[in-house]
Amino acid sequence: MTTTTRILAFAATTALAATALAGSAFAETAGKRLALSNNYAGNSWRQAMLQSWAKVGDKAVADGIVAAADTFTTADQEVPTQAAQIQNLILQGYDAIVINAASPDALNGAVKAACDAGIVVVSFDGVVSEPCAWRVAVDFKALGEQQVDYLAKRLPEGGNLLEIRGLAGTSVDNLIHEGIAAGVAKHPNFKIVGEATGNWDQATAQRAVSTVLPSLPPVAAVVDQGGDGFGAAQAFKAAGRDTPIIIMGNRQDELAWWKEQHDANGYETWSATVAPGVSTLAFWVAQQILDGKEIPKDVTVPFLEVTSATLDAALKDTPTGGVANKEYTQDEAVAAIAAK
């Protein structure tokens, strides 16, 4: 199924679900205050995520749907800092806290304290395992595994792989890594010959890949987590090595580089990640819970993929320095919940 087909199918599902739920009685949320607790803002995906939250949240406040949709980002990537931030949000009396978490487990004490205080907690992207919280995420393990599935079609003889990891300790990094490992186990003609930590950031990834490349044998492909593909390409170029198939993560610089290479020499790859606008789905999930709706603890959203067939359209719609994105309306959130 192409990306366009996925979007059309989702739109149809949205319309049906919204129609079915029209007329449902909802509690009043105009006086409710929501806060976003974010542990990291150091790459284009996180910046786009924050912009999407602000865009949808500010409109919801202006429309009188909620009273506040405030954003709080920690000054570092440390779990204790975000735990303290959540404790402060509890004291400030927010009705719901939406969390992009630094750790799936280490924040559970702070999350439980929020729940015990009667606060709705919704985690997304970097989710938490505390049972009282809700979770909104893509299947990151499947995202990792599908990278190797794609490479198996392109390289039936297999080959050496370089893996670029994300932000250490997060659920996203762990799950994508597990998926890549599962893909290699399924396609044993591939072998991970090196690992670098890119923190989902192009400059960091370029430095990390440049450091490990001298010790590596020929690399057939790079598997990664998004925000690191362009940096990896630059590292291979600087080292004077052949450019492997590099999986991309929907960043504008990655897509632009792919387009340039495709036009020059027919270069092909595959790109996918969770849309930064998943923050807006988490926003509406929190609002719906405050509205008195029964919401499943886990809401899964498809990841957004870009193929050679949709590359031009995706690049056209993605701002310079940004990420291919999708923001959710309240009706689409209701549909996603109903689909679950």
The 8 nearest C-alpha neighbors of each residue, nearest first, counted from 0:
[[1, 4, 5, 2, 3, 8, 6, 304],
 [2, 0, 4, 3, 5, 306, 309, 308],
 [1, 3, 5, 4, 6, 304, 0, 305],
 [4, 2, 6, 1, 5, 7, 309, 0],
 [5, 3, 7, 1, 6, 2, 0, 8],
 [4, 6, 2, 8, 3, 7, 9, 1],
 [5, 7, 9, 3, 4, 8, 10, 2],
 [8, 6, 10, 4, 9, 5, 3, 11],
 [9, 7, 5, 11, 10, 6, 4, 12],
 [8, 10, 6, 12, 7, 11, 13, 5],
 [9, 11, 13, 7, 8, 12, 6, 14],
 [12, 10, 8, 14, 13, 9, 7, 15],
 [13, 11, 9, 15, 10, 14, 16, 8],
 [12, 14, 334, 10, 16, 331, 11, 15],
 [13, 15, 17, 11, 12, 16, 18, 10],
 [16, 14, 18, 12, 17, 13, 19, 11],
 [15, 17, 334, 19, 13, 18, 14, 12],
 [16, 18, 20, 14, 19, 15, 330, 13],
 [19, 17, 21, 15, 16, 20, 14, 13],
 [20, 18, 16, 17, 21, 15, 22, 14],
 [19, 21, 17, 18, 23, 16, 22, 333],
 [22, 20, 18, 23, 19, 17, 16, 24],
 [21, 23, 20, 24, 19, 18, 25, 17],
 [24, 22, 21, 20, 25, 19, 292, 26],
 [23, 25, 22, 26, 21, 290, 291, 20],
 [26, 24, 290, 23, 27, 291, 292, 287],
 [25, 27, 290, 291, 28, 24, 289, 292],
 [26, 28, 29, 290, 25, 30, 64, 289],
 [29, 27, 31, 30, 65, 290, 64, 26],
 [28, 30, 65, 64, 63, 66, 31, 27],
 [31, 29, 66, 28, 65, 32, 27, 64],
 [32, 30, 28, 65, 66, 29, 94, 33],
 [31, 33, 67, 66, 93, 94, 65, 68],
 [34, 32, 68, 95, 67, 96, 93, 94],
 [35, 33, 69, 96, 68, 70, 97, 95],
 [34, 36, 70, 97, 71, 98, 96, 69],
 [37, 35, 98, 71, 97, 72, 99, 34],
 [38, 36, 72, 99, 39, 98, 71, 35],
 [37, 39, 73, 72, 76, 101, 81, 100],
 [38, 40, 76, 37, 41, 72, 73, 75],
 [41, 39, 45, 46, 42, 38, 72, 37],
 [42, 40, 39, 45, 43, 46, 200, 44],
 [41, 43, 200, 45, 44, 40, 46, 199],
 [42, 44, 46, 45, 321, 47, 320, 322],
 [45, 43, 47, 46, 42, 275, 48, 322],
 [46, 44, 48, 40, 47, 43, 42, 49],
 [45, 47, 43, 49, 48, 44, 40, 50],
 [48, 46, 50, 44, 45, 49, 275, 51],
 [47, 49, 275, 45, 51, 46, 50, 276],
 [50, 48, 52, 46, 47, 51, 53, 45],
 [49, 51, 47, 53, 52, 48, 54, 46],
 [50, 52, 54, 48, 53, 49, 276, 47],
 [51, 53, 49, 279, 55, 50, 54, 56],
 [54, 52, 56, 50, 51, 57, 55, 49],
 [53, 55, 51, 57, 52, 56, 50, 58],
 [56, 54, 58, 52, 57, 53, 59, 51],
 [57, 55, 59, 53, 68, 58, 52, 54],
 [56, 58, 60, 59, 54, 53, 55, 61],
 [59, 57, 61, 55, 60, 56, 62, 54],
 [58, 60, 56, 62, 64, 57, 61, 65],
 [59, 61, 63, 57, 65, 58, 62, 66],
 [62, 60, 58, 63, 59, 57, 64, 65],
 [63, 61, 59, 60, 64, 58, 65, 57],
 [62, 64, 60, 61, 29, 65, 59, 66],
 [63, 65, 29, 59, 62, 60, 28, 66],
 [66, 64, 29, 60, 31, 28, 63, 67],
 [65, 67, 30, 32, 31, 60, 29, 63],
 [68, 66, 32, 33, 65, 69, 60, 31],
 [69, 67, 33, 56, 34, 32, 57, 70],
 [68, 70, 34, 67, 35, 33, 71, 53],
 [69, 71, 35, 34, 36, 72, 68, 37],
 [72, 70, 36, 35, 37, 73, 69, 34],
 [73, 71, 37, 38, 36, 39, 74, 70],
 [74, 72, 38, 75, 81, 37, 39, 80],
 [73, 75, 72, 76, 39, 38, 80, 77],
 [76, 74, 73, 77, 39, 38, 80, 72],
 [75, 77, 38, 39, 101, 78, 73, 74],
 [78, 76, 80, 75, 79, 81, 101, 38],
 [77, 79, 81, 80, 101, 82, 76, 102],
 [80, 78, 82, 81, 77, 83, 106, 84],
 [81, 79, 83, 78, 82, 77, 84, 73],
 [80, 82, 84, 78, 83, 79, 38, 85],
 [81, 83, 79, 85, 84, 80, 109, 106],
 [84, 82, 86, 80, 81, 85, 79, 87],
 [83, 85, 81, 87, 82, 86, 80, 88],
 [86, 84, 88, 82, 87, 83, 81, 89],
 [85, 87, 83, 89, 84, 88, 82, 90],
 [88, 86, 90, 84, 85, 89, 91, 83],
 [87, 89, 91, 85, 90, 86, 93, 84],
 [90, 88, 86, 87, 92, 91, 113, 85],
 [89, 91, 87, 92, 88, 86, 93, 85],
 [92, 90, 88, 89, 93, 87, 86, 94],
 [93, 91, 90, 89, 94, 88, 32, 118],
 [92, 94, 32, 95, 33, 91, 88, 89],
 [93, 95, 118, 32, 31, 33, 119, 92],
 [96, 94, 119, 33, 118, 93, 120, 34],
 [95, 97, 34, 120, 33, 35, 119, 98],
 [96, 98, 121, 35, 122, 120, 36, 34],
 [99, 97, 122, 36, 100, 35, 37, 121],
 [100, 98, 125, 37, 123, 122, 124, 36],
 [99, 101, 125, 102, 98, 126, 38, 127],
 [100, 102, 169, 78, 38, 125, 76, 99],
 [103, 101, 169, 100, 104, 105, 168, 170],
 [102, 104, 127, 170, 128, 126, 105, 169],
 [105, 103, 107, 102, 106, 128, 127, 129],
 [104, 106, 102, 107, 103, 78, 108, 101],
 [107, 105, 109, 108, 104, 82, 110, 102],
 [106, 108, 110, 129, 104, 109, 105, 111],
 [109, 107, 111, 110, 106, 112, 105, 82],
 [108, 110, 112, 111, 107, 106, 82, 113],
 [109, 111, 107, 113, 112, 108, 106, 114],
 [110, 112, 114, 108, 113, 109, 107, 115],
 [113, 111, 109, 115, 110, 114, 108, 116],
 [114, 112, 116, 110, 118, 111, 115, 89],
 [113, 115, 111, 118, 117, 116, 112, 119],
 [116, 114, 112, 117, 113, 111, 118, 110],
 [115, 117, 113, 114, 118, 112, 89, 111],
 [118, 116, 114, 115, 119, 113, 94, 95],
 [117, 119, 114, 94, 95, 113, 116, 120],
 [118, 120, 95, 96, 114, 94, 117, 121],
 [119, 121, 96, 132, 95, 97, 118, 133],
 [122, 120, 133, 97, 132, 134, 98, 285],
 [123, 121, 98, 134, 126, 97, 99, 133],
 [122, 124, 135, 126, 99, 136, 125, 134],
 [123, 125, 136, 126, 99, 135, 171, 122],
 [126, 124, 100, 99, 170, 123, 171, 169],
 [125, 127, 122, 123, 103, 124, 100, 134],
 [128, 126, 103, 129, 104, 122, 100, 107],
 [127, 129, 103, 104, 130, 126, 107, 132],
 [128, 130, 107, 131, 127, 132, 111, 110],
 [131, 129, 132, 128, 133, 296, 127, 111],
 [130, 132, 129, 114, 111, 133, 120, 110],
 [133, 131, 120, 130, 121, 129, 134, 122],
 [132, 134, 296, 121, 122, 297, 120, 131],
 [133, 135, 122, 297, 123, 121, 126, 296],
 [136, 134, 123, 298, 299, 297, 281, 122],
 [137, 135, 124, 299, 123, 300, 134, 138],
 [136, 138, 300, 299, 139, 301, 302, 273],
 [137, 139, 141, 140, 142, 136, 299, 301],
 [140, 138, 142, 175, 141, 174, 137, 143],
 [139, 141, 178, 174, 175, 143, 142, 138],
 [140, 142, 144, 139, 138, 143, 178, 145],
 [141, 143, 139, 145, 140, 144, 138, 175],
 [144, 142, 178, 179, 175, 140, 141, 146],
 [143, 145, 178, 182, 179, 141, 146, 147],
 [146, 144, 148, 142, 147, 143, 141, 149],
 [145, 147, 149, 144, 148, 143, 150, 142],
 [146, 148, 150, 182, 149, 145, 144, 151],
 [149, 147, 145, 151, 146, 150, 144, 182],
 [150, 148, 146, 147, 152, 151, 145, 153],
 [149, 151, 153, 147, 152, 148, 154, 146],
 [150, 152, 148, 154, 155, 149, 153, 147],
 [153, 151, 150, 149, 154, 155, 148, 147],
 [152, 154, 150, 151, 155, 149, 157, 148],
 [153, 155, 151, 157, 156, 150, 152, 158],
 [156, 154, 151, 157, 152, 153, 150, 188],
 [155, 157, 154, 188, 158, 151, 189, 153],
 [158, 156, 188, 189, 154, 155, 151, 159],
 [159, 157, 189, 219, 190, 188, 160, 156],
 [158, 160, 190, 218, 219, 189, 191, 192],
 [161, 159, 191, 220, 221, 218, 190, 192],
 [160, 162, 221, 193, 194, 191, 192, 222],
 [163, 161, 194, 222, 223, 221, 193, 160],
 [162, 164, 223, 195, 196, 194, 197, 222],
 [165, 163, 196, 197, 195, 223, 162, 172],
 [166, 164, 198, 172, 199, 197, 196, 224],
 [165, 167, 198, 172, 169, 168, 199, 164],
 [168, 166, 169, 165, 172, 198, 164, 173],
 [167, 169, 102, 166, 170, 172, 101, 173],
 [170, 168, 102, 171, 172, 101, 167, 166],
 [169, 171, 173, 103, 125, 172, 174, 102],
 [170, 172, 174, 169, 173, 125, 175, 139],
 [173, 171, 165, 169, 175, 170, 174, 166],
 [174, 172, 170, 176, 171, 175, 177, 169],
 [173, 175, 140, 177, 171, 176, 139, 172],
 [176, 174, 143, 140, 178, 139, 177, 172],
 [175, 177, 179, 173, 174, 178, 172, 180],
 [178, 176, 174, 180, 175, 179, 140, 181],
 [179, 177, 140, 143, 144, 181, 175, 180],
 [178, 180, 143, 144, 182, 176, 181, 177],
 [179, 181, 177, 183, 178, 182, 184, 176],
 [180, 182, 178, 184, 179, 183, 144, 177],
 [183, 181, 144, 179, 185, 147, 184, 180],
 [184, 182, 186, 180, 185, 187, 181, 189],
 [183, 185, 181, 187, 182, 186, 180, 189],
 [186, 184, 182, 183, 187, 181, 148, 180],
 [185, 187, 183, 184, 188, 182, 189, 151],
 [188, 186, 189, 184, 183, 185, 190, 157],
 [187, 189, 157, 186, 158, 156, 190, 183],
 [190, 188, 157, 158, 187, 159, 183, 186],
 [189, 191, 159, 160, 192, 158, 188, 183],
 [190, 192, 160, 193, 161, 159, 162, 189],
 [193, 191, 160, 161, 190, 159, 215, 194],
 [194, 192, 161, 191, 162, 215, 195, 160],
 [193, 195, 162, 163, 161, 196, 164, 192],
 [196, 194, 163, 207, 208, 164, 197, 162],
 [197, 195, 164, 163, 198, 165, 207, 204],
 [196, 198, 204, 203, 199, 165, 200, 164],
 [197, 199, 165, 166, 200, 196, 203, 164],
 [200, 198, 226, 165, 197, 227, 225, 224],
 [199, 201, 226, 198, 203, 42, 227, 202],
 [202, 200, 230, 227, 204, 203, 226, 205],
 [203, 201, 205, 204, 200, 230, 206, 227],
 [204, 202, 197, 206, 200, 205, 201, 207],
 [203, 205, 197, 207, 201, 227, 230, 202],
 [204, 206, 230, 202, 231, 234, 208, 203],
 [207, 205, 209, 203, 204, 208, 210, 202],
 [206, 208, 204, 210, 209, 195, 205, 203],
 [207, 209, 205, 210, 211, 206, 195, 212],
 [210, 208, 206, 234, 212, 207, 211, 205],
 [209, 211, 207, 208, 212, 206, 213, 195],
 [212, 210, 208, 209, 213, 214, 207, 215],
 [211, 213, 215, 214, 209, 210, 208, 238],
 [214, 212, 215, 211, 210, 209, 238, 216],
 [213, 215, 212, 211, 216, 210, 193, 192],
 [216, 214, 212, 213, 217, 193, 211, 192],
 [215, 217, 218, 214, 192, 159, 212, 213],
 [218, 216, 215, 219, 159, 241, 240, 158],
 [219, 217, 159, 220, 160, 216, 243, 161],
 [220, 218, 243, 159, 158, 160, 244, 217],
 [221, 219, 244, 243, 160, 245, 218, 161],
 [220, 222, 245, 161, 160, 162, 246, 244],
 [223, 221, 162, 246, 161, 163, 245, 220],
 [222, 224, 163, 162, 225, 164, 221, 246],
 [223, 225, 165, 164, 199, 248, 175, 163],
 [248, 226, 224, 227, 199, 247, 223, 272],
 [225, 227, 199, 200, 201, 248, 228, 250],
 [226, 228, 201, 230, 204, 225, 200, 199],
 [229, 227, 247, 231, 230, 226, 253, 245],
 [228, 230, 253, 232, 231, 227, 201, 233],
 [231, 229, 205, 201, 233, 227, 204, 232],
 [230, 232, 234, 228, 205, 229, 233, 227],
 [233, 231, 229, 235, 234, 230, 236, 228],
 [232, 234, 236, 230, 231, 235, 237, 229],
 [233, 235, 231, 237, 209, 205, 236, 232],
 [236, 234, 238, 232, 240, 233, 237, 242],
 [235, 237, 233, 239, 238, 234, 240, 232],
 [238, 236, 234, 239, 235, 233, 240, 209],
 [237, 239, 235, 236, 240, 234, 209, 212],
 [240, 238, 236, 237, 235, 241, 234, 242],
 [241, 239, 235, 238, 236, 242, 237, 217],
 [240, 242, 243, 239, 235, 236, 217, 218],
 [241, 243, 235, 240, 232, 244, 236, 245],
 [244, 242, 220, 219, 245, 241, 218, 221],
 [243, 245, 220, 268, 221, 219, 246, 242],
 [246, 244, 221, 220, 243, 228, 247, 268],
 [245, 247, 269, 222, 270, 268, 221, 228],
 [248, 246, 270, 228, 225, 249, 245, 269],
 [225, 247, 249, 271, 270, 272, 250, 226],
 [250, 248, 323, 322, 270, 271, 247, 251],
 [251, 249, 322, 253, 252, 248, 321, 226],
 [250, 252, 254, 253, 321, 322, 320, 319],
 [251, 253, 255, 254, 250, 256, 320, 229],
 [254, 252, 229, 256, 250, 251, 255, 228],
 [253, 255, 257, 251, 256, 252, 258, 314],
 [254, 256, 252, 258, 257, 253, 251, 259],
 [255, 257, 259, 253, 254, 258, 252, 260],
 [258, 256, 254, 260, 255, 259, 261, 253],
 [257, 259, 261, 255, 256, 260, 254, 262],
 [260, 258, 256, 262, 257, 261, 255, 263],
 [261, 259, 263, 257, 266, 262, 258, 264],
 [262, 260, 265, 266, 258, 263, 264, 259],
 [261, 263, 259, 260, 264, 265, 258, 266],
 [264, 262, 260, 261, 259, 265, 266, 258],
 [263, 265, 261, 266, 260, 262, 259, 267],
 [264, 266, 261, 262, 263, 267, 260, 258],
 [267, 265, 261, 260, 264, 268, 257, 262],
 [268, 266, 265, 261, 307, 269, 244, 257],
 [267, 269, 246, 244, 245, 270, 266, 307],
 [270, 268, 306, 246, 247, 305, 271, 267],
 [269, 271, 247, 305, 248, 304, 249, 246],
 [272, 270, 304, 248, 303, 249, 305, 247],
 [273, 271, 248, 302, 303, 274, 249, 304],
 [272, 274, 302, 303, 275, 137, 271, 277],
 [273, 275, 324, 276, 277, 325, 303, 272],
 [276, 274, 48, 277, 47, 324, 44, 273],
 [275, 277, 326, 278, 325, 274, 279, 51],
 [278, 276, 280, 279, 275, 274, 281, 326],
 [279, 277, 276, 281, 280, 52, 48, 282],
 [280, 278, 282, 277, 281, 276, 52, 327],
 [279, 281, 277, 283, 282, 278, 327, 332],
 [280, 282, 284, 278, 279, 283, 135, 285],
 [283, 281, 279, 285, 280, 284, 278, 286],
 [282, 284, 286, 280, 285, 281, 329, 287],
 [283, 285, 281, 287, 286, 282, 280, 288],
 [286, 284, 288, 282, 283, 287, 281, 121],
 [287, 285, 283, 289, 284, 288, 290, 282],
 [286, 288, 290, 284, 289, 285, 292, 283],
 [289, 287, 292, 285, 290, 291, 286, 284],
 [288, 290, 286, 291, 287, 285, 28, 292],
 [291, 289, 287, 26, 288, 25, 292, 28],
 [290, 292, 288, 289, 26, 25, 287, 293],
 [291, 293, 288, 287, 290, 294, 289, 25],
 [294, 292, 291, 288, 295, 287, 290, 296],
 [293, 295, 292, 296, 288, 336, 284, 287],
 [296, 294, 297, 298, 293, 339, 336, 133],
 [295, 297, 133, 134, 294, 298, 132, 130],
 [296, 298, 134, 295, 133, 135, 299, 136],
 [299, 297, 135, 134, 339, 336, 295, 300],
 [300, 298, 136, 137, 135, 297, 301, 138],
 [299, 301, 137, 136, 302, 298, 135, 335],
 [302, 300, 137, 303, 299, 273, 138, 136],
 [301, 303, 273, 272, 137, 304, 300, 271],
 [302, 304, 271, 272, 273, 274, 301, 305],
 [305, 303, 271, 270, 2, 302, 272, 306],
 [304, 306, 270, 309, 310, 271, 269, 2],
 [307, 305, 308, 309, 269, 310, 270, 304],
 [306, 308, 310, 309, 267, 305, 269, 268],
 [309, 307, 306, 310, 311, 305, 1, 312],
 [308, 310, 306, 312, 307, 311, 305, 313],
 [311, 309, 307, 313, 312, 306, 308, 305],
 [312, 310, 314, 313, 309, 315, 308, 258],
 [313, 311, 315, 309, 314, 310, 316, 308],
 [314, 312, 310, 316, 315, 311, 309, 317],
 [313, 315, 317, 311, 316, 312, 310, 254],
 [314, 316, 312, 313, 317, 311, 318, 310],
 [315, 317, 313, 314, 312, 318, 323, 324],
 [318, 316, 323, 314, 315, 322, 251, 313],
 [319, 317, 321, 320, 316, 251, 322, 315],
 [318, 320, 321, 251, 317, 252, 322, 250],
 [319, 321, 251, 318, 252, 43, 322, 250],
 [322, 320, 318, 319, 251, 43, 250, 317],
 [321, 323, 250, 251, 249, 324, 317, 44],
 [324, 322, 317, 249, 250, 313, 274, 321],
 [325, 323, 274, 322, 275, 276, 326, 317],
 [324, 326, 276, 274, 327, 275, 323, 277],
 [325, 327, 276, 279, 51, 324, 328, 277],
 [328, 326, 280, 279, 331, 332, 325, 329],
 [327, 329, 331, 330, 332, 326, 280, 279],
 [328, 330, 332, 331, 283, 333, 327, 280],
 [331, 329, 333, 332, 328, 17, 334, 13],
 [332, 330, 334, 328, 13, 333, 329, 327],
 [331, 333, 335, 329, 334, 330, 280, 283],
 [332, 334, 330, 336, 331, 335, 337, 329],
 [335, 333, 13, 331, 16, 337, 332, 336],
 [336, 334, 332, 338, 337, 333, 331, 339],
 [337, 335, 333, 339, 334, 338, 332, 298],
 [336, 338, 334, 339, 335, 333, 16, 332],
 [339, 337, 335, 336, 334, 12, 16, 333],
 [338, 336, 337, 298, 335, 299, 295, 297]]
